[in-house]
Amino acid sequence: MENQTQDKIISTGDDQELNYWSKEFGIAKEELIAVFKQGGTFASAVENYVKNLQYSL
């Protein structure tokens, strides 16, 4: 997944892209949108945010 997330900006207005990335990160689309507010829309930032959430659980 690292190569795919490198500097990629996730389009928040594209349902197909949101579905792809929510599946890629293993989270619901609604959770992905919430992560944007915390970590930004760069795929690498979202990936890091999701990883940190998993470690804190």
Protein Blocks (a to p, Z undefined) as FASTA:
>chain_A
ZZmmgopacdfklmklmmmmmmmnopafklmmmmmmmnojafklmmmmmmmmmmmZZ
